[in-house]
Amino acid sequence: MKLIIAIVNNDDAHFVNTGLTAEGYQITKISSTGGFLLNGNSTFFVGVEDDRVDRAIEIIKAHSKKRVKNIPAAAMQMGASNGSMASVNADVSVGGATVFILDVEKFMHF
């Protein structure tokens, strides 16, 4: 048995949730924050049998899209020592998913 921990952008969380539950995966979803822009994420915990891991990963990957977001350059210059702030915007890549797959030594359900 494996534990999949998938950190997904909130823009994609509903689609990942729907995709996994539609195929019978039981999930726990919690709100989380992190990354370069401290954006909202959803972290999914999915306990799966070894032979179903690849399919779960396919579902997560299919519904977790990277996208380009235009942000104020000042957000990237936090902590700049010269005190100047540019008034231009910058494009940064956001989204996608970060996935961890862990071996489960023991599983109990009460």
PyMOL commands that place a pseudoatom at each C-alpha (Angstrom):
pseudoatom trace, name=CA, resn=MET, resi=1, chain=A, elem=C, hetatm=0, pos=[0.000, 0.000, 0.000]
pseudoatom trace, name=CA, resn=LYS, resi=2, chain=A, elem=C, hetatm=0, pos=[1.105, 3.569, -0.742]
pseudoatom trace, name=CA, resn=LEU, resi=3, chain=A, elem=C, hetatm=0, pos=[0.197, 7.019, 0.489]
pseudoatom trace, name=CA, resn=ILE, resi=4, chain=A, elem=C, hetatm=0, pos=[0.052, 9.663, -2.204]
pseudoatom trace, name=CA, resn=ILE, resi=5, chain=A, elem=C, hetatm=0, pos=[0.425, 13.251, -1.032]
pseudoatom trace, name=CA, resn=ALA, resi=6, chain=A, elem=C, hetatm=0, pos=[-0.429, 15.640, -3.865]
pseudoatom trace, name=CA, resn=ILE, resi=7, chain=A, elem=C, hetatm=0, pos=[-0.139, 19.413, -3.505]
pseudoatom trace, name=CA, resn=VAL, resi=8, chain=A, elem=C, hetatm=0, pos=[-2.333, 21.010, -6.163]
pseudoatom trace, name=CA, resn=ASN, resi=9, chain=A, elem=C, hetatm=0, pos=[-3.133, 24.612, -7.057]
pseudoatom trace, name=CA, resn=ASN, resi=10, chain=A, elem=C, hetatm=0, pos=[-6.617, 25.618, -5.848]
pseudoatom trace, name=CA, resn=ASP, resi=11, chain=A, elem=C, hetatm=0, pos=[-7.621, 26.356, -9.454]
pseudoatom trace, name=CA, resn=ASP, resi=12, chain=A, elem=C, hetatm=0, pos=[-7.272, 22.632, -10.205]
pseudoatom trace, name=CA, resn=ALA, resi=13, chain=A, elem=C, hetatm=0, pos=[-8.311, 21.111, -6.869]
pseudoatom trace, name=CA, resn=HIS, resi=14, chain=A, elem=C, hetatm=0, pos=[-11.981, 20.576, -7.757]
pseudoatom trace, name=CA, resn=PHE, resi=15, chain=A, elem=C, hetatm=0, pos=[-11.084, 18.716, -10.948]
pseudoatom trace, name=CA, resn=VAL, resi=16, chain=A, elem=C, hetatm=0, pos=[-8.500, 16.521, -9.203]
pseudoatom trace, name=CA, resn=ASN, resi=17, chain=A, elem=C, hetatm=0, pos=[-11.011, 15.782, -6.432]
pseudoatom trace, name=CA, resn=THR, resi=18, chain=A, elem=C, hetatm=0, pos=[-13.753, 14.886, -8.906]
pseudoatom trace, name=CA, resn=GLY, resi=19, chain=A, elem=C, hetatm=0, pos=[-11.437, 12.779, -11.066]
pseudoatom trace, name=CA, resn=LEU, resi=20, chain=A, elem=C, hetatm=0, pos=[-10.126, 10.731, -8.156]
pseudoatom trace, name=CA, resn=THR, resi=21, chain=A, elem=C, hetatm=0, pos=[-13.482, 10.161, -6.449]
pseudoatom trace, name=CA, resn=ALA, resi=22, chain=A, elem=C, hetatm=0, pos=[-15.146, 9.246, -9.765]
pseudoatom trace, name=CA, resn=GLU, resi=23, chain=A, elem=C, hetatm=0, pos=[-12.760, 6.288, -9.991]
pseudoatom trace, name=CA, resn=GLY, resi=24, chain=A, elem=C, hetatm=0, pos=[-13.337, 5.180, -6.412]
pseudoatom trace, name=CA, resn=TYR, resi=25, chain=A, elem=C, hetatm=0, pos=[-10.317, 6.673, -4.691]
pseudoatom trace, name=CA, resn=GLN, resi=26, chain=A, elem=C, hetatm=0, pos=[-10.953, 7.780, -1.136]
pseudoatom trace, name=CA, resn=ILE, resi=27, chain=A, elem=C, hetatm=0, pos=[-9.267, 11.079, -0.435]
pseudoatom trace, name=CA, resn=THR, resi=28, chain=A, elem=C, hetatm=0, pos=[-8.678, 13.571, 2.318]
pseudoatom trace, name=CA, resn=LYS, resi=29, chain=A, elem=C, hetatm=0, pos=[-8.225, 17.157, 1.174]
pseudoatom trace, name=CA, resn=ILE, resi=30, chain=A, elem=C, hetatm=0, pos=[-6.843, 19.977, 3.289]
pseudoatom trace, name=CA, resn=SER, resi=31, chain=A, elem=C, hetatm=0, pos=[-6.202, 23.614, 2.468]
pseudoatom trace, name=CA, resn=SER, resi=32, chain=A, elem=C, hetatm=0, pos=[-2.567, 24.654, 2.360]
pseudoatom trace, name=CA, resn=THR, resi=33, chain=A, elem=C, hetatm=0, pos=[-0.462, 27.625, 1.353]
pseudoatom trace, name=CA, resn=GLY, resi=34, chain=A, elem=C, hetatm=0, pos=[3.020, 27.782, -0.058]
pseudoatom trace, name=CA, resn=GLY, resi=35, chain=A, elem=C, hetatm=0, pos=[5.220, 28.240, -3.034]
pseudoatom trace, name=CA, resn=PHE, resi=36, chain=A, elem=C, hetatm=0, pos=[6.883, 31.310, -4.458]
pseudoatom trace, name=CA, resn=LEU, resi=37, chain=A, elem=C, hetatm=0, pos=[3.724, 33.461, -4.407]
pseudoatom trace, name=CA, resn=LEU, resi=38, chain=A, elem=C, hetatm=0, pos=[2.239, 31.900, -1.264]
pseudoatom trace, name=CA, resn=ASN, resi=39, chain=A, elem=C, hetatm=0, pos=[-0.814, 30.920, -3.294]
pseudoatom trace, name=CA, resn=GLY, resi=40, chain=A, elem=C, hetatm=0, pos=[-3.611, 28.782, -1.955]
pseudoatom trace, name=CA, resn=ASN, resi=41, chain=A, elem=C, hetatm=0, pos=[-3.255, 25.077, -2.579]
pseudoatom trace, name=CA, resn=SER, resi=42, chain=A, elem=C, hetatm=0, pos=[-5.074, 21.912, -1.712]
pseudoatom trace, name=CA, resn=THR, resi=43, chain=A, elem=C, hetatm=0, pos=[-3.155, 18.952, -0.356]
pseudoatom trace, name=CA, resn=PHE, resi=44, chain=A, elem=C, hetatm=0, pos=[-4.658, 15.555, -1.098]
pseudoatom trace, name=CA, resn=PHE, resi=45, chain=A, elem=C, hetatm=0, pos=[-3.902, 12.428, 0.913]
pseudoatom trace, name=CA, resn=VAL, resi=46, chain=A, elem=C, hetatm=0, pos=[-4.802, 9.264, -0.960]
pseudoatom trace, name=CA, resn=GLY, resi=47, chain=A, elem=C, hetatm=0, pos=[-4.196, 5.761, 0.383]
pseudoatom trace, name=CA, resn=VAL, resi=48, chain=A, elem=C, hetatm=0, pos=[-3.995, 3.331, -2.534]
pseudoatom trace, name=CA, resn=GLU, resi=49, chain=A, elem=C, hetatm=0, pos=[-3.050, -0.233, -3.283]
pseudoatom trace, name=CA, resn=ASP, resi=50, chain=A, elem=C, hetatm=0, pos=[0.208, -0.554, -5.202]
pseudoatom trace, name=CA, resn=ASP, resi=51, chain=A, elem=C, hetatm=0, pos=[-1.483, -1.544, -8.462]
pseudoatom trace, name=CA, resn=ARG, resi=52, chain=A, elem=C, hetatm=0, pos=[-3.651, 1.621, -8.476]
pseudoatom trace, name=CA, resn=VAL, resi=53, chain=A, elem=C, hetatm=0, pos=[-0.881, 4.180, -7.898]
pseudoatom trace, name=CA, resn=ASP, resi=54, chain=A, elem=C, hetatm=0, pos=[-0.113, 4.788, -11.576]
pseudoatom trace, name=CA, resn=ARG, resi=55, chain=A, elem=C, hetatm=0, pos=[-3.753, 5.500, -12.415]
pseudoatom trace, name=CA, resn=ALA, resi=56, chain=A, elem=C, hetatm=0, pos=[-4.094, 7.938, -9.508]
pseudoatom trace, name=CA, resn=ILE, resi=57, chain=A, elem=C, hetatm=0, pos=[-0.993, 9.775, -10.717]
pseudoatom trace, name=CA, resn=GLU, resi=58, chain=A, elem=C, hetatm=0, pos=[-2.426, 9.936, -14.252]
pseudoatom trace, name=CA, resn=ILE, resi=59, chain=A, elem=C, hetatm=0, pos=[-5.614, 11.538, -12.904]
pseudoatom trace, name=CA, resn=ILE, resi=60, chain=A, elem=C, hetatm=0, pos=[-3.710, 14.085, -10.827]
pseudoatom trace, name=CA, resn=LYS, resi=61, chain=A, elem=C, hetatm=0, pos=[-1.442, 14.932, -13.761]
pseudoatom trace, name=CA, resn=ALA, resi=62, chain=A, elem=C, hetatm=0, pos=[-4.347, 15.269, -16.212]
pseudoatom trace, name=CA, resn=HIS, resi=63, chain=A, elem=C, hetatm=0, pos=[-6.120, 17.803, -14.001]
pseudoatom trace, name=CA, resn=SER, resi=64, chain=A, elem=C, hetatm=0, pos=[-3.132, 19.807, -12.698]
pseudoatom trace, name=CA, resn=LYS, resi=65, chain=A, elem=C, hetatm=0, pos=[-2.195, 22.370, -15.281]
pseudoatom trace, name=CA, resn=LYS, resi=66, chain=A, elem=C, hetatm=0, pos=[0.716, 24.774, -15.241]
pseudoatom trace, name=CA, resn=ARG, resi=67, chain=A, elem=C, hetatm=0, pos=[-0.207, 28.289, -16.248]
pseudoatom trace, name=CA, resn=VAL, resi=68, chain=A, elem=C, hetatm=0, pos=[1.469, 31.648, -16.582]
pseudoatom trace, name=CA, resn=LYS, resi=69, chain=A, elem=C, hetatm=0, pos=[0.408, 34.346, -14.152]
pseudoatom trace, name=CA, resn=ASN, resi=70, chain=A, elem=C, hetatm=0, pos=[1.229, 38.005, -14.556]
pseudoatom trace, name=CA, resn=ILE, resi=71, chain=A, elem=C, hetatm=0, pos=[2.272, 39.536, -11.238]
pseudoatom trace, name=CA, resn=PRO, resi=72, chain=A, elem=C, hetatm=0, pos=[3.659, 42.929, -10.191]
pseudoatom trace, name=CA, resn=ALA, resi=73, chain=A, elem=C, hetatm=0, pos=[7.447, 42.852, -10.299]
pseudoatom trace, name=CA, resn=ALA, resi=74, chain=A, elem=C, hetatm=0, pos=[7.441, 44.429, -6.824]
pseudoatom trace, name=CA, resn=ALA, resi=75, chain=A, elem=C, hetatm=0, pos=[6.231, 41.095, -5.442]
pseudoatom trace, name=CA, resn=MET, resi=76, chain=A, elem=C, hetatm=0, pos=[9.432, 39.512, -6.736]
pseudoatom trace, name=CA, resn=GLN, resi=77, chain=A, elem=C, hetatm=0, pos=[11.619, 42.273, -5.298]
pseudoatom trace, name=CA, resn=MET, resi=78, chain=A, elem=C, hetatm=0, pos=[10.563, 41.957, -1.672]
pseudoatom trace, name=CA, resn=GLY, resi=79, chain=A, elem=C, hetatm=0, pos=[13.623, 42.556, 0.416]
pseudoatom trace, name=CA, resn=ALA, resi=80, chain=A, elem=C, hetatm=0, pos=[15.424, 44.577, -2.266]
pseudoatom trace, name=CA, resn=SER, resi=81, chain=A, elem=C, hetatm=0, pos=[18.025, 46.701, -0.529]
pseudoatom trace, name=CA, resn=ASN, resi=82, chain=A, elem=C, hetatm=0, pos=[18.063, 49.652, -2.885]
pseudoatom trace, name=CA, resn=GLY, resi=83, chain=A, elem=C, hetatm=0, pos=[14.493, 50.701, -2.103]
pseudoatom trace, name=CA, resn=SER, resi=84, chain=A, elem=C, hetatm=0, pos=[13.490, 51.042, -5.757]
pseudoatom trace, name=CA, resn=MET, resi=85, chain=A, elem=C, hetatm=0, pos=[10.424, 49.245, -6.991]
pseudoatom trace, name=CA, resn=ALA, resi=86, chain=A, elem=C, hetatm=0, pos=[9.849, 48.590, -10.657]
pseudoatom trace, name=CA, resn=SER, resi=87, chain=A, elem=C, hetatm=0, pos=[6.394, 49.404, -11.976]
pseudoatom trace, name=CA, resn=VAL, resi=88, chain=A, elem=C, hetatm=0, pos=[6.381, 46.577, -14.497]
pseudoatom trace, name=CA, resn=ASN, resi=89, chain=A, elem=C, hetatm=0, pos=[4.816, 43.159, -14.283]
pseudoatom trace, name=CA, resn=ALA, resi=90, chain=A, elem=C, hetatm=0, pos=[6.466, 39.793, -14.737]
pseudoatom trace, name=CA, resn=ASP, resi=91, chain=A, elem=C, hetatm=0, pos=[5.151, 36.460, -15.992]
pseudoatom trace, name=CA, resn=VAL, resi=92, chain=A, elem=C, hetatm=0, pos=[5.738, 33.487, -13.683]
pseudoatom trace, name=CA, resn=SER, resi=93, chain=A, elem=C, hetatm=0, pos=[4.772, 29.841, -14.031]
pseudoatom trace, name=CA, resn=VAL, resi=94, chain=A, elem=C, hetatm=0, pos=[2.249, 28.619, -11.431]
pseudoatom trace, name=CA, resn=GLY, resi=95, chain=A, elem=C, hetatm=0, pos=[0.131, 25.536, -10.967]
pseudoatom trace, name=CA, resn=GLY, resi=96, chain=A, elem=C, hetatm=0, pos=[0.881, 21.945, -11.681]
pseudoatom trace, name=CA, resn=ALA, resi=97, chain=A, elem=C, hetatm=0, pos=[1.210, 19.455, -8.853]
pseudoatom trace, name=CA, resn=THR, resi=98, chain=A, elem=C, hetatm=0, pos=[3.875, 18.265, -6.474]
pseudoatom trace, name=CA, resn=VAL, resi=99, chain=A, elem=C, hetatm=0, pos=[3.381, 14.601, -5.634]
pseudoatom trace, name=CA, resn=PHE, resi=100, chain=A, elem=C, hetatm=0, pos=[5.002, 12.407, -2.994]
pseudoatom trace, name=CA, resn=ILE, resi=101, chain=A, elem=C, hetatm=0, pos=[4.496, 8.632, -2.903]
pseudoatom trace, name=CA, resn=LEU, resi=102, chain=A, elem=C, hetatm=0, pos=[5.258, 6.937, 0.395]
pseudoatom trace, name=CA, resn=ASP, resi=103, chain=A, elem=C, hetatm=0, pos=[5.273, 3.303, 1.450]
pseudoatom trace, name=CA, resn=VAL, resi=104, chain=A, elem=C, hetatm=0, pos=[2.672, 2.519, 4.103]
pseudoatom trace, name=CA, resn=GLU, resi=105, chain=A, elem=C, hetatm=0, pos=[3.910, 0.075, 6.691]
pseudoatom trace, name=CA, resn=LYS, resi=106, chain=A, elem=C, hetatm=0, pos=[0.576, -0.352, 8.439]
pseudoatom trace, name=CA, resn=PHE, resi=107, chain=A, elem=C, hetatm=0, pos=[-2.986, 0.804, 7.808]
pseudoatom trace, name=CA, resn=MET, resi=108, chain=A, elem=C, hetatm=0, pos=[-5.835, 0.815, 10.337]
pseudoatom trace, name=CA, resn=HIS, resi=109, chain=A, elem=C, hetatm=0, pos=[-9.390, 2.039, 9.967]
pseudoatom trace, name=CA, resn=PHE, resi=110, chain=A, elem=C, hetatm=0, pos=[-11.660, 2.260, 13.025]
for i in range(1, 110): cmd.bond("trace and resi %d" % i, "trace and resi %d" % (i + 1))
show_as sticks, trace
zoom trace
